[in-house]
Amino acid sequence: MADSALRRHGSLHGTNGGSMALRYMGFDQRQNTRAYKFDRIADGEPAIRMVITADLTLFQKHHIAIQEGPGLCAQKLAADLEKPEPGSHELTGEDLLAHASARAAVAARQAEMRRKGARRRAAFKPPPHTPWSQPH
């Protein structure tokens, strides 16, 4: 995530009401747990390091690529910051299940649209005598 590491979240605001961004700063791993590090950057405020953890076995369980981890964590962290609650931040099994379900629903809709499009194309037959068809 080079330049795209700085993700703007229009609905997030710093304590002074200005805009805020999350910048992905890498991860640390201990056994099956990754701690994704982000800097919260708000206008006129010093950067604050935030960490969100994720159990890697849940990625496997829900068939989610590990490369999706930083993006999913940024979304979860942004949502957590909308309703600040004390405590640590964690990407849970429920979060990953919701992501996998949403992804499956999109894939199903796309497959259905392809099937409908194929039927529509197959069902269309030009009339036998049109200016574009020439009798052989």
C-alpha angles and dihedrals in degrees: 000000000000111000091357088061087090102075118188117212107194094201094052119092135185122235090270091055094254125125122285134205137190119224118198110230102179134265144268121217131207114179106305097347126089122198107206113205124213133174114222106217119192129175110272095001132101116254115268120209113229127185129201121186130213132188106231093208088067090059088056093044092054095038094242120151115243088230088070090062100092093047094046091047091050090053092047092046091049090051091047091052091053089065105026112210124173117254139052128319120240136176099224135201088254090056092051093044090052090050093048091047093049091048091049091050091052091048091050092050091049092049090049091050090051091050092048091047092050091050091048092052092045092047094054114091120169116237112266096249116041131140087256098052119073121201111241 
